[in-house]
């Protein structure tokens, strides 16, 4: 496959074209213009301000304020003291720990005979206890268990030699990790008795309470023992699960990390300036919730915010190596690919047509469908894709080999197509901003190609999409006029509530906003993240949020300036920053944090960017 005649022919012809073009007068002029503009840009005040080296994002470096905000982590570090290590050592010596450790490793390894016994006994107990002997699902579980008992191997270990591993290495230039389990536990004597006991307990819980509770307990056990696996699985699962399930996974990840650090005697928690600002933001949200127009509902939202913001600290402390970071980013991208693929299928086959309530049929009569996939709203889906598309582009950019580039180009194409099918104009504008930032900082020579492509684009896209894009700012569109009136009403409200806000949440907003509404238009939020955040948390909240964003961009910019131009870390860092910038641009047209799962993913992307920056920083120090 790697010796494809067609690809070799295309490669040779492309090299000949480049060789001829590089000797032309046009190419020489373009190079001189690029050098002039590039030099002016590099030496500009803007670049100097944002790219000034600020050192590694350490755990508690800086002034007294940062050290005060580090106190919660200093407290967590106490658990990793001598007493905590002794308690963990004692627990590891108990029979309960050895049983749980055996269960977790066999489940992660997907050990067939262990799973077979577990399913057979679990399904049997469920049938007997529930007296539902004709229920097809537990009977199928028992039958599956019998079949699995006939084999005795690790499915996860077998994947090393499967076509899946070959596909990952050939097309994604990435070798998946299969070392998430202790192989000795899969061969341990007595493990089948443990499997039978665990299966019986799960069957009892499923029959007496709920199957979901039984499965949740098994998943929680795995998450508590395998922190890195838990973080990766959470990143992948976020767009597919309900908000409260995502919150549960985030809590489990954090508890797992605390237990891991305690067992290892690791007292050091990463926090840094970004972490201190995020903790400050948490505190502001809490204070505004207590002073809210609807205290009860706002405190619930505050709790959810704190849980999801904690994932930032989980990621920056759990993801420690470059391999872990890029595996997490790959999982994030592949998760987005599945979401986008479903969105395209949804659009192509007209699925969920009864949920299409976002279309102005009077102005866009030719648009009957907007993709929203698993995220319930096309704008929310677009915001999610804005964070992922630059990551896919970065992988395509720095991966070596023809097949990986084709594969990542295909993934990027699927993501872009789904973004187009959301018909979200704000997201389209955000994408253009992301492209501009990416090209400018990665390789400005592509500006000419980008402008030519942009000029030719209207000739290839459908008229309905072109009309949708050109309608940006047209107040005859009900969506645009609707937003304008909501913004005016929100600004009027802020004249009275700009200091401390009205508290977070839709209920608090709906209690106060109708008194200031223009044209009698009632809305669940301000359709602008900056206005909404000011309305919820006052001037302090929006100032803290903007400062977090500025610090993030400065961290990425300083790292990009220190790294080699073609470094994969530099390219990925710029991609993450451009995705965040696009997301914030869309925030001018919509309240991008209305969907809490997207709120979670935004802070997760910030965390991945800081991890990337810290890893590259440590590498630079090691080289010195």
Secondary structure as a PSIPRED ss2 file (coil, helix, strand):
# PSIPRED VFORMAT (PSIPRED V4.0)

   1 X C   1.000  0.000  0.000
   2 X C   1.000  0.000  0.000
   3 X C   1.000  0.000  0.000
   4 X C   1.000  0.000  0.000
   5 X H   0.000  1.000  0.000
   6 X H   0.000  1.000  0.000
   7 X H   0.000  1.000  0.000
   8 X H   0.000  1.000  0.000
   9 X H   0.000  1.000  0.000
  10 X H   0.000  1.000  0.000
  11 X H   0.000  1.000  0.000
  12 X H   0.000  1.000  0.000
  13 X H   0.000  1.000  0.000
  14 X H   0.000  1.000  0.000
  15 X H   0.000  1.000  0.000
  16 X H   0.000  1.000  0.000
  17 X H   0.000  1.000  0.000
  18 X H   0.000  1.000  0.000
  19 X H   0.000  1.000  0.000
  20 X H   0.000  1.000  0.000
  21 X H   0.000  1.000  0.000
  22 X H   0.000  1.000  0.000
  23 X C   1.000  0.000  0.000
  24 X C   1.000  0.000  0.000
  25 X H   0.000  1.000  0.000
  26 X H   0.000  1.000  0.000
  27 X H   0.000  1.000  0.000
  28 X H   0.000  1.000  0.000
  29 X H   0.000  1.000  0.000
  30 X H   0.000  1.000  0.000
  31 X H   0.000  1.000  0.000
  32 X H   0.000  1.000  0.000
  33 X H   0.000  1.000  0.000
  34 X H   0.000  1.000  0.000
  35 X H   0.000  1.000  0.000
  36 X H   0.000  1.000  0.000
  37 X H   0.000  1.000  0.000
  38 X H   0.000  1.000  0.000
  39 X H   0.000  1.000  0.000
  40 X H   0.000  1.000  0.000
  41 X H   0.000  1.000  0.000
  42 X H   0.000  1.000  0.000
  43 X C   1.000  0.000  0.000
  44 X C   1.000  0.000  0.000
  45 X H   0.000  1.000  0.000
  46 X H   0.000  1.000  0.000
  47 X H   0.000  1.000  0.000
  48 X H   0.000  1.000  0.000
  49 X H   0.000  1.000  0.000
  50 X H   0.000  1.000  0.000
  51 X C   1.000  0.000  0.000
  52 X C   1.000  0.000  0.000
  53 X C   1.000  0.000  0.000
  54 X C   1.000  0.000  0.000
  55 X C   1.000  0.000  0.000
  56 X C   1.000  0.000  0.000
  57 X C   1.000  0.000  0.000
  58 X C   1.000  0.000  0.000
  59 X C   1.000  0.000  0.000
  60 X C   1.000  0.000  0.000
  61 X C   1.000  0.000  0.000
  62 X C   1.000  0.000  0.000
  63 X C   1.000  0.000  0.000
  64 X H   0.000  1.000  0.000
  65 X H   0.000  1.000  0.000
  66 X H   0.000  1.000  0.000
  67 X H   0.000  1.000  0.000
  68 X H   0.000  1.000  0.000
  69 X H   0.000  1.000  0.000
  70 X C   1.000  0.000  0.000
  71 X H   0.000  1.000  0.000
  72 X H   0.000  1.000  0.000
  73 X H   0.000  1.000  0.000
  74 X H   0.000  1.000  0.000
  75 X H   0.000  1.000  0.000
  76 X H   0.000  1.000  0.000
  77 X H   0.000  1.000  0.000
  78 X H   0.000  1.000  0.000
  79 X C   1.000  0.000  0.000
  80 X C   1.000  0.000  0.000
  81 X C   1.000  0.000  0.000
  82 X H   0.000  1.000  0.000
  83 X H   0.000  1.000  0.000
  84 X H   0.000  1.000  0.000
  85 X H   0.000  1.000  0.000
  86 X H   0.000  1.000  0.000
  87 X H   0.000  1.000  0.000
  88 X H   0.000  1.000  0.000
  89 X H   0.000  1.000  0.000
  90 X H   0.000  1.000  0.000
  91 X H   0.000  1.000  0.000
  92 X H   0.000  1.000  0.000
  93 X C   1.000  0.000  0.000
  94 X C   1.000  0.000  0.000
  95 X H   0.000  1.000  0.000
  96 X H   0.000  1.000  0.000
  97 X H   0.000  1.000  0.000
  98 X H   0.000  1.000  0.000
  99 X H   0.000  1.000  0.000
 100 X H   0.000  1.000  0.000
 101 X H   0.000  1.000  0.000
 102 X H   0.000  1.000  0.000
 103 X H   0.000  1.000  0.000
 104 X H   0.000  1.000  0.000
 105 X H   0.000  1.000  0.000
 106 X H   0.000  1.000  0.000
 107 X H   0.000  1.000  0.000
 108 X H   0.000  1.000  0.000
 109 X H   0.000  1.000  0.000
 110 X C   1.000  0.000  0.000
 111 X E   0.000  0.000  1.000
 112 X H   0.000  1.000  0.000
 113 X H   0.000  1.000  0.000
 114 X H   0.000  1.000  0.000
 115 X H   0.000  1.000  0.000
 116 X H   0.000  1.000  0.000
 117 X H   0.000  1.000  0.000
 118 X H   0.000  1.000  0.000
 119 X H   0.000  1.000  0.000
 120 X H   0.000  1.000  0.000
 121 X H   0.000  1.000  0.000
 122 X H   0.000  1.000  0.000
 123 X H   0.000  1.000  0.000
 124 X H   0.000  1.000  0.000
 125 X H   0.000  1.000  0.000
 126 X H   0.000  1.000  0.000
 127 X H   0.000  1.000  0.000
 128 X H   0.000  1.000  0.000
 129 X H   0.000  1.000  0.000
 130 X H   0.000  1.000  0.000
 131 X C   1.000  0.000  0.000
 132 X C   1.000  0.000  0.000
 133 X C   1.000  0.000  0.000
 134 X C   1.000  0.000  0.000
 135 X C   1.000  0.000  0.000
 136 X H   0.000  1.000  0.000
 137 X H   0.000  1.000  0.000
 138 X H   0.000  1.000  0.000
 139 X H   0.000  1.000  0.000
 140 X H   0.000  1.000  0.000
 141 X H   0.000  1.000  0.000
 142 X H   0.000  1.000  0.000
 143 X H   0.000  1.000  0.000
 144 X H   0.000  1.000  0.000
 145 X H   0.000  1.000  0.000
 146 X H   0.000  1.000  0.000
 147 X H   0.000  1.000  0.000
 148 X H   0.000  1.000  0.000
 149 X H   0.000  1.000  0.000
 150 X C   1.000  0.000  0.000
 151 X C   1.000  0.000  0.000
 152 X C   1.000  0.000  0.000
 153 X C   1.000  0.000  0.000
 154 X E   0.000  0.000  1.000
 155 X H   0.000  1.000  0.000
 156 X H   0.000  1.000  0.000
 157 X H   0.000  1.000  0.000
 158 X H   0.000  1.000  0.000
 159 X H   0.000  1.000  0.000
 160 X H   0.000  1.000  0.000
 161 X H   0.000  1.000  0.000
 162 X C   1.000  0.000  0.000
 163 X H   0.000  1.000  0.000
 164 X H   0.000  1.000  0.000
 165 X H   0.000  1.000  0.000
 166 X H   0.000  1.000  0.000
 167 X H   0.000  1.000  0.000
 168 X H   0.000  1.000  0.000
 169 X H   0.000  1.000  0.000
 170 X H   0.000  1.000  0.000
 171 X H   0.000  1.000  0.000
 172 X C   1.000  0.000  0.000
 173 X C   1.000  0.000  0.000
 174 X C   1.000  0.000  0.000
 175 X C   1.000  0.000  0.000
 176 X C   1.000  0.000  0.000
 177 X C   1.000  0.000  0.000
 178 X C   1.000  0.000  0.000
 179 X C   1.000  0.000  0.000
 180 X C   1.000  0.000  0.000
 181 X C   1.000  0.000  0.000
 182 X C   1.000  0.000  0.000
 183 X H   0.000  1.000  0.000
 184 X H   0.000  1.000  0.000
 185 X H   0.000  1.000  0.000
 186 X H   0.000  1.000  0.000
 187 X H   0.000  1.000  0.000
 188 X C   1.000  0.000  0.000
 189 X C   1.000  0.000  0.000
 190 X C   1.000  0.000  0.000
 191 X H   0.000  1.000  0.000
 192 X H   0.000  1.000  0.000
 193 X H   0.000  1.000  0.000
 194 X H   0.000  1.000  0.000
 195 X H   0.000  1.000  0.000
 196 X H   0.000  1.000  0.000
 197 X H   0.000  1.000  0.000
 198 X H   0.000  1.000  0.000
 199 X H   0.000  1.000  0.000
 200 X H   0.000  1.000  0.000
 201 X H   0.000  1.000  0.000
 202 X H   0.000  1.000  0.000
 203 X H   0.000  1.000  0.000
 204 X H   0.000  1.000  0.000
 205 X H   0.000  1.000  0.000
 206 X H   0.000  1.000  0.000
 207 X H   0.000  1.000  0.000
 208 X H   0.000  1.000  0.000
 209 X C   1.000  0.000  0.000
 210 X C   1.000  0.000  0.000
 211 X H   0.000  1.000  0.000
 212 X H   0.000  1.000  0.000
 213 X H   0.000  1.000  0.000
 214 X H   0.000  1.000  0.000
 215 X H   0.000  1.000  0.000
 216 X H   0.000  1.000  0.000
 217 X H   0.000  1.000  0.000
 218 X H   0.000  1.000  0.000
 219 X H   0.000  1.000  0.000
 220 X H   0.000  1.000  0.000
 221 X H   0.000  1.000  0.000
 222 X H   0.000  1.000  0.000
 223 X H   0.000  1.000  0.000
 224 X H   0.000  1.000  0.000
 225 X H   0.000  1.000  0.000
 226 X C   1.000  0.000  0.000
 227 X H   0.000  1.000  0.000
 228 X H   0.000  1.000  0.000
 229 X H   0.000  1.000  0.000
 230 X H   0.000  1.000  0.000
 231 X H   0.000  1.000  0.000
 232 X H   0.000  1.000  0.000
 233 X H   0.000  1.000  0.000
 234 X H   0.000  1.000  0.000
 235 X H   0.000  1.000  0.000
 236 X H   0.000  1.000  0.000
 237 X H   0.000  1.000  0.000
 238 X H   0.000  1.000  0.000
 239 X H   0.000  1.000  0.000
 240 X H   0.000  1.000  0.000
 241 X C   1.000  0.000  0.000
 242 X C   1.000  0.000  0.000
 243 X H   0.000  1.000  0.000
 244 X H   0.000  1.000  0.000
 245 X H   0.000  1.000  0.000
 246 X H   0.000  1.000  0.000
 247 X H   0.000  1.000  0.000
 248 X H   0.000  1.000  0.000
 249 X H   0.000  1.000  0.000
 250 X H   0.000  1.000  0.000
 251 X H   0.000  1.000  0.000
 252 X H   0.000  1.000  0.000
 253 X H   0.000  1.000  0.000
 254 X H   0.000  1.000  0.000
 255 X H   0.000  1.000  0.000
 256 X H   0.000  1.000  0.000
 257 X H   0.000  1.000  0.000
 258 X H   0.000  1.000  0.000
 259 X H   0.000  1.000  0.000
 260 X H   0.000  1.000  0.000
 261 X H   0.000  1.000  0.000
 262 X H   0.000  1.000  0.000
 263 X H   0.000  1.000  0.000
 264 X H   0.000  1.000  0.000
 265 X C   1.000  0.000  0.000
 266 X C   1.000  0.000  0.000
 267 X C   1.000  0.000  0.000
 268 X C   1.000  0.000  0.000
 269 X C   1.000  0.000  0.000
 270 X C   1.000  0.000  0.000
 271 X C   1.000  0.000  0.000
 272 X H   0.000  1.000  0.000
 273 X H   0.000  1.000  0.000
 274 X H   0.000  1.000  0.000
 275 X H   0.000  1.000  0.000
 276 X H   0.000  1.000  0.000
 277 X H   0.000  1.000  0.000
 278 X H   0.000  1.000  0.000
 279 X H   0.000  1.000  0.000
 280 X H   0.000  1.000  0.000
 281 X H   0.000  1.000  0.000
 282 X H   0.000  1.000  0.000
 283 X H   0.000  1.000  0.000
 284 X H   0.000  1.000  0.000
 285 X H   0.000  1.000  0.000
 286 X H   0.000  1.000  0.000
 287 X H   0.000  1.000  0.000
 288 X H   0.000  1.000  0.000
 289 X H   0.000  1.000  0.000
 290 X H   0.000  1.000  0.000
 291 X C   1.000  0.000  0.000
 292 X C   1.000  0.000  0.000
 293 X C   1.000  0.000  0.000
 294 X C   1.000  0.000  0.000
 295 X H   0.000  1.000  0.000
 296 X H   0.000  1.000  0.000
 297 X H   0.000  1.000  0.000
 298 X H   0.000  1.000  0.000
 299 X H   0.000  1.000  0.000
 300 X H   0.000  1.000  0.000
 301 X H   0.000  1.000  0.000
 302 X H   0.000  1.000  0.000
 303 X H   0.000  1.000  0.000
 304 X H   0.000  1.000  0.000
 305 X H   0.000  1.000  0.000
 306 X H   0.000  1.000  0.000
 307 X H   0.000  1.000  0.000
 308 X H   0.000  1.000  0.000
 309 X H   0.000  1.000  0.000
 310 X H   0.000  1.000  0.000
 311 X H   0.000  1.000  0.000
 312 X H   0.000  1.000  0.000
 313 X H   0.000  1.000  0.000
 314 X H   0.000  1.000  0.000
 315 X H   0.000  1.000  0.000
 316 X H   0.000  1.000  0.000
 317 X H   0.000  1.000  0.000
 318 X H   0.000  1.000  0.000
 319 X C   1.000  0.000  0.000
 320 X C   1.000  0.000  0.000
 321 X C   1.000  0.000  0.000
 322 X H   0.000  1.000  0.000
 323 X H   0.000  1.000  0.000
 324 X H   0.000  1.000  0.000
 325 X H   0.000  1.000  0.000
 326 X H   0.000  1.000  0.000
 327 X H   0.000  1.000  0.000
 328 X H   0.000  1.000  0.000
 329 X H   0.000  1.000  0.000
 330 X H   0.000  1.000  0.000
 331 X H   0.000  1.000  0.000
 332 X H   0.000  1.000  0.000
 333 X H   0.000  1.000  0.000
 334 X H   0.000  1.000  0.000
 335 X H   0.000  1.000  0.000
 336 X H   0.000  1.000  0.000
 337 X H   0.000  1.000  0.000
 338 X H   0.000  1.000  0.000
 339 X H   0.000  1.000  0.000
 340 X H   0.000  1.000  0.000
 341 X H   0.000  1.000  0.000
 342 X H   0.000  1.000  0.000
 343 X H   0.000  1.000  0.000
 344 X H   0.000  1.000  0.000
 345 X H   0.000  1.000  0.000
 346 X H   0.000  1.000  0.000
 347 X H   0.000  1.000  0.000
 348 X H   0.000  1.000  0.000
 349 X H   0.000  1.000  0.000
 350 X C   1.000  0.000  0.000
 351 X C   1.000  0.000  0.000
 352 X C   1.000  0.000  0.000
 353 X H   0.000  1.000  0.000
 354 X H   0.000  1.000  0.000
 355 X H   0.000  1.000  0.000
 356 X C   1.000  0.000  0.000
 357 X C   1.000  0.000  0.000
 358 X C   1.000  0.000  0.000
 359 X C   1.000  0.000  0.000
 360 X C   1.000  0.000  0.000
 361 X C   1.000  0.000  0.000
 362 X C   1.000  0.000  0.000
 363 X C   1.000  0.000  0.000
 364 X C   1.000  0.000  0.000
 365 X C   1.000  0.000  0.000
 366 X C   1.000  0.000  0.000
 367 X C   1.000  0.000  0.000
 368 X C   1.000  0.000  0.000
 369 X C   1.000  0.000  0.000
 370 X C   1.000  0.000  0.000
 371 X C   1.000  0.000  0.000
 372 X C   1.000  0.000  0.000
 373 X H   0.000  1.000  0.000
 374 X H   0.000  1.000  0.000
 375 X H   0.000  1.000  0.000
 376 X C   1.000  0.000  0.000
 377 X C   1.000  0.000  0.000
 378 X H   0.000  1.000  0.000
 379 X H   0.000  1.000  0.000
 380 X H   0.000  1.000  0.000
 381 X H   0.000  1.000  0.000
 382 X H   0.000  1.000  0.000
 383 X H   0.000  1.000  0.000
 384 X H   0.000  1.000  0.000
 385 X H   0.000  1.000  0.000
 386 X H   0.000  1.000  0.000
 387 X H   0.000  1.000  0.000
 388 X H   0.000  1.000  0.000
 389 X H   0.000  1.000  0.000
 390 X H   0.000  1.000  0.000
 391 X H   0.000  1.000  0.000
 392 X H   0.000  1.000  0.000
 393 X H   0.000  1.000  0.000
 394 X H   0.000  1.000  0.000
 395 X H   0.000  1.000  0.000
 396 X H   0.000  1.000  0.000
 397 X H   0.000  1.000  0.000
 398 X H   0.000  1.000  0.000
 399 X C   1.000  0.000  0.000
 400 X C   1.000  0.000  0.000
 401 X C   1.000  0.000  0.000
 402 X H   0.000  1.000  0.000
 403 X H   0.000  1.000  0.000
 404 X H   0.000  1.000  0.000
 405 X H   0.000  1.000  0.000
 406 X H   0.000  1.000  0.000
 407 X H   0.000  1.000  0.000
 408 X H   0.000  1.000  0.000
 409 X H   0.000  1.000  0.000
 410 X H   0.000  1.000  0.000
 411 X H   0.000  1.000  0.000
 412 X H   0.000  1.000  0.000
 413 X H   0.000  1.000  0.000
 414 X H   0.000  1.000  0.000
 415 X H   0.000  1.000  0.000
 416 X H   0.000  1.000  0.000
 417 X H   0.000  1.000  0.000
 418 X H   0.000  1.000  0.000
 419 X H   0.000  1.000  0.000
 420 X H   0.000  1.000  0.000
 421 X H   0.000  1.000  0.000
 422 X C   1.000  0.000  0.000
 423 X C   1.000  0.000  0.000
 424 X C   1.000  0.000  0.000
 425 X H   0.000  1.000  0.000
 426 X H   0.000  1.000  0.000
 427 X H   0.000  1.000  0.000
 428 X H   0.000  1.000  0.000
 429 X H   0.000  1.000  0.000
 430 X H   0.000  1.000  0.000
 431 X H   0.000  1.000  0.000
 432 X H   0.000  1.000  0.000
 433 X H   0.000  1.000  0.000
 434 X H   0.000  1.000  0.000
 435 X H   0.000  1.000  0.000
 436 X H   0.000  1.000  0.000
 437 X H   0.000  1.000  0.000
 438 X H   0.000  1.000  0.000
 439 X H   0.000  1.000  0.000
 440 X H   0.000  1.000  0.000
 441 X H   0.000  1.000  0.000
 442 X H   0.000  1.000  0.000
 443 X C   1.000  0.000  0.000
 444 X H   0.000  1.000  0.000
 445 X H   0.000  1.000  0.000
 446 X H   0.000  1.000  0.000
 447 X H   0.000  1.000  0.000
 448 X H   0.000  1.000  0.000
 449 X H   0.000  1.000  0.000
 450 X H   0.000  1.000  0.000
 451 X H   0.000  1.000  0.000
 452 X H   0.000  1.000  0.000
 453 X H   0.000  1.000  0.000
 454 X H   0.000  1.000  0.000
 455 X H   0.000  1.000  0.000
 456 X H   0.000  1.000  0.000
 457 X H   0.000  1.000  0.000
 458 X C   1.000  0.000  0.000
 459 X C   1.000  0.000  0.000
 460 X C   1.000  0.000  0.000
 461 X C   1.000  0.000  0.000
 462 X C   1.000  0.000  0.000
 463 X H   0.000  1.000  0.000
 464 X H   0.000  1.000  0.000
 465 X H   0.000  1.000  0.000
 466 X H   0.000  1.000  0.000
 467 X H   0.000  1.000  0.000
 468 X H   0.000  1.000  0.000
 469 X H   0.000  1.000  0.000
 470 X H   0.000  1.000  0.000
 471 X C   1.000  0.000  0.000
 472 X C   1.000  0.000  0.000
 473 X C   1.000  0.000  0.000
 474 X C   1.000  0.000  0.000
 475 X C   1.000  0.000  0.000
 476 X C   1.000  0.000  0.000
 477 X C   1.000  0.000  0.000
 478 X H   0.000  1.000  0.000
 479 X H   0.000  1.000  0.000
 480 X H   0.000  1.000  0.000
 481 X H   0.000  1.000  0.000
 482 X H   0.000  1.000  0.000
 483 X H   0.000  1.000  0.000
 484 X H   0.000  1.000  0.000
 485 X H   0.000  1.000  0.000
 486 X H   0.000  1.000  0.000
 487 X H   0.000  1.000  0.000
 488 X H   0.000  1.000  0.000
 489 X H   0.000  1.000  0.000
 490 X H   0.000  1.000  0.000
 491 X H   0.000  1.000  0.000
 492 X H   0.000  1.000  0.000
 493 X H   0.000  1.000  0.000
 494 X H   0.000  1.000  0.000
 495 X H   0.000  1.000  0.000
 496 X H   0.000  1.000  0.000
 497 X H   0.000  1.000  0.000
 498 X C   1.000  0.000  0.000
 499 X C   1.000  0.000  0.000
 500 X C   1.000  0.000  0.000
 501 X C   1.000  0.000  0.000
 502 X C   1.000  0.000  0.000
 503 X C   1.000  0.000  0.000
 504 X C   1.000  0.000  0.000
 505 X C   1.000  0.000  0.000
 506 X H   0.000  1.000  0.000
 507 X H   0.000  1.000  0.000
 508 X H   0.000  1.000  0.000
 509 X H   0.000  1.000  0.000
 510 X H   0.000  1.000  0.000
 511 X H   0.000  1.000  0.000
 512 X H   0.000  1.000  0.000
 513 X H   0.000  1.000  0.000
 514 X H   0.000  1.000  0.000
 515 X H   0.000  1.000  0.000
 516 X C   1.000  0.000  0.000
 517 X C   1.000  0.000  0.000
 518 X C   1.000  0.000  0.000
 519 X C   1.000  0.000  0.000
 520 X C   1.000  0.000  0.000
 521 X C   1.000  0.000  0.000
 522 X C   1.000  0.000  0.000
 523 X C   1.000  0.000  0.000
 524 X C   1.000  0.000  0.000
 525 X C   1.000  0.000  0.000
 526 X C   1.000  0.000  0.000
 527 X C   1.000  0.000  0.000
 528 X C   1.000  0.000  0.000
 529 X H   0.000  1.000  0.000
 530 X H   0.000  1.000  0.000
 531 X H   0.000  1.000  0.000
 532 X H   0.000  1.000  0.000
 533 X H   0.000  1.000  0.000
 534 X H   0.000  1.000  0.000
 535 X H   0.000  1.000  0.000
 536 X H   0.000  1.000  0.000
 537 X H   0.000  1.000  0.000
 538 X H   0.000  1.000  0.000
 539 X H   0.000  1.000  0.000
 540 X H   0.000  1.000  0.000
 541 X H   0.000  1.000  0.000
 542 X H   0.000  1.000  0.000
 543 X H   0.000  1.000  0.000
 544 X H   0.000  1.000  0.000
 545 X H   0.000  1.000  0.000
 546 X H   0.000  1.000  0.000
 547 X H   0.000  1.000  0.000
 548 X H   0.000  1.000  0.000
 549 X H   0.000  1.000  0.000
 550 X H   0.000  1.000  0.000
 551 X H   0.000  1.000  0.000
 552 X H   0.000  1.000  0.000
 553 X H   0.000  1.000  0.000
 554 X H   0.000  1.000  0.000
 555 X H   0.000  1.000  0.000
 556 X H   0.000  1.000  0.000
 557 X H   0.000  1.000  0.000
 558 X H   0.000  1.000  0.000
 559 X H   0.000  1.000  0.000
 560 X H   0.000  1.000  0.000
 561 X H   0.000  1.000  0.000
 562 X H   0.000  1.000  0.000
 563 X C   1.000  0.000  0.000
 564 X C   1.000  0.000  0.000
 565 X C   1.000  0.000  0.000
 566 X C   1.000  0.000  0.000
 567 X C   1.000  0.000  0.000
 568 X H   0.000  1.000  0.000
 569 X H   0.000  1.000  0.000
 570 X H   0.000  1.000  0.000
 571 X H   0.000  1.000  0.000
 572 X H   0.000  1.000  0.000
 573 X H   0.000  1.000  0.000
 574 X H   0.000  1.000  0.000
 575 X H   0.000  1.000  0.000
 576 X H   0.000  1.000  0.000
 577 X H   0.000  1.000  0.000
 578 X H   0.000  1.000  0.000
 579 X H   0.000  1.000  0.000
 580 X H   0.000  1.000  0.000
 581 X H   0.000  1.000  0.000
 582 X H   0.000  1.000  0.000
 583 X H   0.000  1.000  0.000
 584 X H   0.000  1.000  0.000
 585 X H   0.000  1.000  0.000
 586 X H   0.000  1.000  0.000
 587 X C   1.000  0.000  0.000
 588 X C   1.000  0.000  0.000
 589 X C   1.000  0.000  0.000
 590 X C   1.000  0.000  0.000
 591 X C   1.000  0.000  0.000
 592 X C   1.000  0.000  0.000
 593 X C   1.000  0.000  0.000
 594 X C   1.000  0.000  0.000
 595 X C   1.000  0.000  0.000
 596 X H   0.000  1.000  0.000
 597 X H   0.000  1.000  0.000
 598 X H   0.000  1.000  0.000
 599 X H   0.000  1.000  0.000
 600 X H   0.000  1.000  0.000
 601 X H   0.000  1.000  0.000
 602 X H   0.000  1.000  0.000
 603 X H   0.000  1.000  0.000
 604 X H   0.000  1.000  0.000
 605 X H   0.000  1.000  0.000
 606 X H   0.000  1.000  0.000
 607 X H   0.000  1.000  0.000
 608 X H   0.000  1.000  0.000
 609 X H   0.000  1.000  0.000
 610 X H   0.000  1.000  0.000
 611 X H   0.000  1.000  0.000
 612 X H   0.000  1.000  0.000
 613 X H   0.000  1.000  0.000
 614 X H   0.000  1.000  0.000
 615 X H   0.000  1.000  0.000
 616 X H   0.000  1.000  0.000
 617 X H   0.000  1.000  0.000
 618 X H   0.000  1.000  0.000
 619 X H   0.000  1.000  0.000
 620 X H   0.000  1.000  0.000
 621 X H   0.000  1.000  0.000
 622 X H   0.000  1.000  0.000
 623 X H   0.000  1.000  0.000
 624 X C   1.000  0.000  0.000
